[in-house]
Amino acid sequence: MNDKDSEITATVLRERTRLGGFIRRRVADAGEAEDILQDVFHEFVQAYRLPEPIEQVSAWLFRVARNRIIDRFRKKKEAPLVDAGDAEDVDAADSAWRLDLVLPDNSDGPEAAYARSVLLETLQQALDELPEKQREVFVAHELDGISFKEMAAASGTSLNTLLARKRYAVLHLRERLQAIYDELEM
């Protein structure tokens, strides 16, 4: 084994547990999380063998992992709205858009912290633009963690109405935040 291979092996052994935990906290499916981890290490091996060295290997690995996670969620098609008869599956089907996955992590440095603050400010403005009932459903579900079944029971509003309100809120927020993502090249 040459020096580069030894360095690659040492880095993988050193970072595997932390990086794997980082990915698993953001990806529910264990198989998908492992696939992402393997993709990150594969890309690391390819990049490490290039003439230009990778500075701050750990930060580079976490940045690539975050990008892979975001890419996977972008590739997934929007989940269709479910019938009220499938109420048990409502929250699982609607979890395709998660706030914690689209915001940069402050620990990724000053640029990420700035991007996060810009996104949060724009998100607050976009939430303020929503009709009150859409905003209430979005905040209750995404930020407060209240299930649609609980909201329906408490408010007397049908499950499909709550789902539609959340869907319209998500579409509006995606549209408003996309310009910021494009500008920040995320």
BELWOHU-V380823 format. One line per field, one symbol per residue. psi: psi as a letter, one per 20 degrees, with the letter a starting at -180 (. if undefined). A space follows every 10 residues. Layout:
BEGIN
psi: ???
END
This chain:
BEGIN
psi: prgghggggg gghhiggggg ggghiiohoh ghghgggggg hghggghhiq hpqpqmgghg ghgggghggg gghhhpqppq pqqhikhhig hghjjhopgi iipqphijrh gggggggggh ghggghghhq qghggggggg gghikpqhgg ggghijqqgh ggggggghgg ggggghhhhg gghil.
END
